[in-house]
């Protein structure tokens, strides 16, 4: 469900693994391109897709009789897409959430959104360091499938695993989800720093202290600290904060070089989840009483018109303290 770069890459992987797979596209021209030319030039240009992969713009056709449904929509439309497809989902189908984010108004994790819409279904969070283009190009990738339902996690692991795509199972859904969501905010921060030309020392500090913020909030919400040392935590954080393919880092880069948020987002078809998640993460940290200075700094730059350089200066000038909480 969702034929952006990530959804298309996952659908192609499932088809390559021999599973009859249908990908639902919001854009009819994307579905047509996948069916007629076996490619998605709009969101995953240059990748030849499996000829067996089929696409549709009809939600009913996409989910009817499906045993495994993977949601890969942008976070801000996940609930609407899920709700609209609800009537045709087979009882007992396993629902995999590959969307990374925190719902803006309700501050719900993405698996919670799906669990609320599909009561009684096993739900799995899929996260980890994974650029869609590299997955589609069969570059070695390792991710995590997390669920409180061990069998659902194993089912997801077996369906997606291939010689180039290794899936580990996990049971800390909150930790895996928060790692995948919050690292996008930290990627915007490191992009801003790189755009300002502040150097590798600053980037390393932001990544490390960003991880500390992620752990603080995660533990308050019930996650295990060790989860953030894994693929869905530090693995995804390092990739997104340093990789040239990171949309969130690239947003930060442009802002650090002087562009406004509206200028950066103008004309973009792809979604940089870190922008939306910055608002959600700030609200969630305030609700839980957790200090997240990097999240707050990114929020000031993106939404409160604070000059990026001043936000970084303020981070450096905060009261001195010990490293460990």
C-alpha positions as CSV (number, residue, x, y, z in Angstrom):
1,X,0.0,0.0,0.0
2,X,1.9,3.0,-1.3
3,X,4.0,3.1,-4.5
4,X,6.6,5.7,-3.5
5,X,10.2,4.7,-3.7
6,X,10.1,2.6,-0.5
7,X,6.8,0.9,-1.2
8,X,7.9,0.1,-4.8
9,X,11.2,-1.3,-3.6
10,X,9.5,-3.6,-1.0
11,X,6.8,-4.7,-3.5
12,X,9.5,-5.5,-6.0
13,X,11.4,-7.5,-3.4
14,X,8.3,-9.5,-2.5
15,X,7.7,-10.3,-6.2
16,X,11.3,-11.2,-6.7
17,X,11.0,-13.6,-3.8
18,X,8.2,-15.4,-5.6
19,X,5.2,-14.0,-3.8
20,X,2.2,-12.8,-6.0
21,X,2.3,-9.1,-5.2
22,X,0.1,-6.1,-6.0
23,X,1.2,-2.6,-5.2
24,X,-1.4,0.1,-4.7
25,X,-0.5,3.6,-6.1
26,X,-2.3,6.8,-5.2
27,X,-1.3,8.1,-8.7
28,X,-2.9,6.2,-11.6
29,X,0.0,7.1,-13.9
30,X,2.4,5.3,-11.5
31,X,0.3,2.1,-11.6
32,X,0.1,2.3,-15.4
33,X,3.9,2.7,-15.7
34,X,4.5,-0.3,-13.4
35,X,2.1,-2.5,-15.3
36,X,3.1,-1.4,-18.9
37,X,6.8,-0.7,-18.6
38,X,7.8,-2.4,-15.3
39,X,9.2,0.7,-13.9
40,X,8.3,3.6,-11.6
41,X,10.0,6.6,-13.3
42,X,8.2,9.1,-10.9
43,X,9.6,7.7,-7.6
44,X,12.2,5.0,-8.4
45,X,13.7,6.0,-11.7
46,X,16.2,3.8,-13.4
47,X,15.1,0.6,-11.7
48,X,13.7,-2.3,-13.7
49,X,10.9,-3.9,-11.8
50,X,9.9,-7.6,-11.7
51,X,7.5,-8.4,-14.6
52,X,5.3,-10.3,-12.2
53,X,4.7,-7.2,-10.0
54,X,1.3,-5.8,-10.7
55,X,0.0,-2.3,-9.7
56,X,-3.4,-0.8,-9.2
57,X,-5.0,2.5,-8.1
58,X,-7.9,0.6,-6.6
59,X,-7.6,-0.2,-2.9
60,X,-10.1,-3.0,-3.0
61,X,-8.1,-4.8,-5.8
62,X,-4.9,-4.3,-3.8
63,X,-5.9,-5.8,-0.5
64,X,-8.6,-8.4,-1.2
65,X,-7.5,-11.9,-0.2
66,X,-4.0,-10.6,0.7
67,X,-2.3,-12.6,3.5
68,X,0.4,-10.0,4.1
69,X,-0.2,-6.2,3.6
70,X,2.7,-3.8,3.8
71,X,1.8,-0.1,4.5
72,X,4.4,2.2,3.0
73,X,2.5,5.5,2.7
74,X,3.6,8.9,4.0
75,X,2.9,9.1,7.7
76,X,0.4,11.9,7.5
77,X,-2.0,9.9,5.2
78,X,-1.5,6.4,6.7
79,X,-4.7,6.4,8.8
80,X,-6.8,7.6,5.9
81,X,-5.4,5.0,3.5
82,X,-5.8,2.3,6.1
83,X,-9.4,3.3,6.9
84,X,-10.4,3.4,3.3
85,X,-9.1,-0.1,2.7
86,X,-10.5,-1.6,5.9
87,X,-13.6,-3.1,4.4
88,X,-11.7,-5.5,2.0
89,X,-8.9,-6.7,4.3
90,X,-9.1,-10.4,5.0
91,X,-9.6,-11.4,8.7
92,X,-6.3,-12.6,10.1
93,X,-4.1,-10.9,7.5
94,X,-0.7,-9.8,8.9
95,X,-0.2,-6.0,8.6
96,X,3.3,-4.7,8.2
97,X,4.0,-1.0,8.8
98,X,7.0,0.3,6.8
99,X,6.0,3.9,7.3
100,X,8.3,5.8,9.7
101,X,6.8,8.7,11.7
102,X,4.6,9.9,14.6
103,X,1.1,10.9,13.9
104,X,0.9,14.7,14.1
105,X,-2.4,15.2,16.0
106,X,-2.8,12.1,18.1
107,X,1.0,11.5,18.6
108,X,0.5,7.8,17.8
109,X,3.2,5.5,16.5
110,X,2.5,4.1,13.1
111,X,1.8,0.6,14.3
112,X,-0.7,2.1,16.8
113,X,-2.5,3.8,13.9
114,X,-2.8,0.4,12.1
115,X,-3.8,-1.5,15.3
116,X,-6.5,1.1,16.0
117,X,-7.9,0.8,12.5
118,X,-7.6,-3.1,12.3
119,X,-8.4,-4.4,15.8
120,X,-7.4,-8.1,16.2
121,X,-4.9,-8.2,13.3
122,X,-1.2,-9.0,14.0
123,X,0.8,-5.8,13.3
124,X,4.6,-5.7,12.5
125,X,6.9,-2.7,12.4
126,X,9.5,-2.8,9.7
127,X,12.5,-0.5,10.2
128,X,16.2,-0.2,9.8
129,X,18.9,1.4,7.6
130,X,17.5,1.1,4.1
131,X,17.6,3.5,1.2
132,X,14.9,2.4,-1.3
133,X,17.1,2.7,-4.3
134,X,19.8,0.5,-2.8
135,X,17.3,-2.2,-1.8
136,X,15.9,-2.1,-5.4
137,X,19.5,-2.4,-6.7
138,X,20.0,-5.5,-4.5
139,X,22.6,-3.8,-2.4
140,X,23.1,-5.7,0.9
141,X,20.6,-4.4,3.5
142,X,19.6,-5.5,7.0
143,X,16.4,-4.4,8.8
144,X,14.2,-5.4,11.7
145,X,10.7,-6.7,11.8
146,X,9.3,-6.0,15.3
147,X,6.0,-7.3,16.7
148,X,4.5,-8.5,20.0
149,X,3.2,-11.4,17.9
150,X,6.3,-13.5,17.3
151,X,4.8,-15.5,14.5
152,X,3.8,-12.4,12.6
153,X,7.4,-11.1,12.9
154,X,8.7,-14.5,11.6
155,X,6.2,-14.5,8.7
156,X,7.4,-11.0,7.7
157,X,11.0,-12.1,8.1
158,X,10.5,-15.1,5.8
159,X,8.5,-13.2,3.2
160,X,11.0,-10.4,2.8
161,X,14.4,-12.1,3.4
162,X,16.6,-12.7,0.4
163,X,20.4,-13.0,-0.3
164,X,20.5,-9.2,-0.4
165,X,17.9,-8.3,2.2
166,X,18.4,-9.7,5.7
167,X,15.5,-9.3,8.2
168,X,16.0,-9.8,12.0
169,X,13.0,-10.2,14.3
170,X,12.4,-8.1,17.4
171,X,9.8,-7.7,20.1
172,X,10.4,-4.0,21.2
173,X,8.0,-2.4,18.8
174,X,8.1,1.0,20.6
175,X,11.9,1.2,20.4
176,X,12.1,0.1,16.8
177,X,9.4,2.6,15.7
178,X,10.8,5.5,17.6
179,X,14.2,4.9,16.3
180,X,12.9,4.9,12.7
181,X,10.9,8.1,13.3
182,X,13.2,10.3,15.4
183,X,16.4,9.6,13.3
184,X,14.7,11.7,10.5
185,X,14.7,14.8,12.8
186,X,18.4,14.2,13.6
187,X,19.1,13.9,9.9
188,X,17.6,17.3,9.3
189,X,19.8,18.6,12.1
190,X,23.0,17.1,10.7
191,X,22.1,18.4,7.3
192,X,21.7,21.9,8.6
193,X,25.1,21.6,10.3
194,X,26.7,20.3,7.1
195,X,25.0,23.1,5.1
196,X,26.5,25.6,7.5
197,X,29.9,24.1,6.9
198,X,30.4,23.3,10.6
199,X,32.5,20.2,10.0
200,X,32.7,16.5,11.0
201,X,33.1,17.2,14.7
202,X,29.7,18.9,14.8
203,X,28.1,16.2,12.8
204,X,29.4,13.5,15.1
205,X,28.2,15.4,18.2
206,X,24.8,15.9,16.8
207,X,24.5,12.2,15.9
208,X,25.6,11.1,19.3
209,X,23.6,13.5,21.3
210,X,20.6,12.9,19.0
211,X,20.8,9.3,20.0
212,X,20.8,10.2,23.6
213,X,17.5,12.2,23.1
214,X,16.0,9.3,21.2
215,X,16.8,6.9,24.1
216,X,15.4,9.3,26.7
217,X,12.1,9.5,25.0
218,X,12.0,5.9,24.1
219,X,12.6,4.7,27.7
220,X,9.9,7.0,29.0
221,X,7.5,5.4,26.5
222,X,8.4,1.9,27.4
223,X,11.2,1.0,25.0
224,X,14.4,-0.8,25.9
225,X,17.6,1.2,25.7
226,X,19.5,-1.6,23.9
227,X,17.1,-1.4,21.0
228,X,18.6,2.0,20.1
229,X,22.0,0.4,19.7
230,X,20.6,-1.9,17.0
231,X,19.7,-1.5,13.3
232,X,16.5,0.5,13.9
233,X,18.4,2.9,16.2
234,X,22.0,3.8,15.6
235,X,22.1,1.9,12.3
236,X,19.3,3.9,10.7
237,X,20.5,7.1,12.5
238,X,24.0,6.9,11.0
239,X,22.7,6.1,7.5
240,X,20.2,8.9,7.4
241,X,22.5,11.5,9.0
242,X,25.4,10.8,6.6
243,X,24.1,9.2,3.4
244,X,23.8,11.3,0.3
245,X,20.5,9.6,-0.6
246,X,18.9,10.9,2.6
247,X,15.9,13.2,1.8
248,X,15.9,14.5,5.4
249,X,19.6,15.3,5.4
250,X,19.2,17.0,2.1
251,X,16.4,19.2,3.4
252,X,18.7,20.3,6.2
253,X,21.5,20.9,3.8
254,X,19.5,23.4,1.8
255,X,18.2,25.1,4.9
256,X,21.8,25.4,6.3
257,X,22.8,27.0,3.0
258,X,20.1,29.7,3.4
259,X,16.9,28.4,1.9
260,X,13.6,28.6,3.7
261,X,11.5,25.5,4.5
262,X,8.8,26.6,1.9
263,X,11.5,27.0,-0.7
264,X,13.0,23.6,0.0
265,X,9.6,21.8,-0.1
266,X,8.3,23.6,-3.2
267,X,7.9,21.3,-6.1
268,X,9.0,18.2,-4.2
269,X,7.0,15.1,-4.9
270,X,8.7,13.0,-2.3
271,X,8.1,13.4,1.5
272,X,10.9,14.2,3.9
273,X,9.3,12.7,7.0
274,X,11.7,14.5,9.4
275,X,9.8,17.8,8.8
276,X,6.5,16.4,9.9
277,X,8.1,14.3,12.7
278,X,9.8,17.4,14.1
279,X,6.4,18.8,15.1
280,X,5.2,15.5,16.5
281,X,8.4,14.7,18.4
282,X,8.4,18.2,20.0
283,X,4.8,17.8,21.1
284,X,5.4,14.2,22.3
285,X,8.5,15.2,24.3
286,X,6.6,18.1,26.0
287,X,3.7,15.7,26.8
288,X,6.1,13.2,28.4
289,X,8.3,15.9,30.1
290,X,11.4,14.8,28.3
291,X,14.2,17.2,27.3
292,X,15.1,17.1,23.6
293,X,17.2,20.1,22.8
294,X,18.1,19.0,19.3
295,X,14.5,18.4,18.3
296,X,13.6,21.8,19.8
297,X,16.4,23.5,17.8
298,X,15.3,21.9,14.6
299,X,11.7,23.1,15.3
300,X,12.9,26.6,15.9
301,X,14.7,26.7,12.5
302,X,12.0,25.0,10.5
303,X,8.9,26.6,12.0
304,X,9.9,29.6,14.2
305,X,12.2,31.3,11.7
306,X,15.3,31.1,13.9
307,X,18.5,31.5,11.9
308,X,20.1,28.0,11.6
309,X,23.5,29.2,12.9
310,X,22.0,30.7,16.0
311,X,20.2,27.5,16.8
312,X,23.5,25.6,16.7
313,X,25.2,28.3,18.9
314,X,22.4,27.9,21.4
315,X,22.9,24.1,21.6
316,X,26.6,24.7,22.3
317,X,25.9,27.3,24.9
318,X,23.5,25.3,27.0
319,X,24.3,24.7,30.7
320,X,27.2,22.3,31.3
321,X,26.4,18.9,32.6
322,X,27.5,15.3,32.7
323,X,27.2,13.2,29.6
324,X,25.1,10.4,31.1
325,X,21.6,11.1,32.4
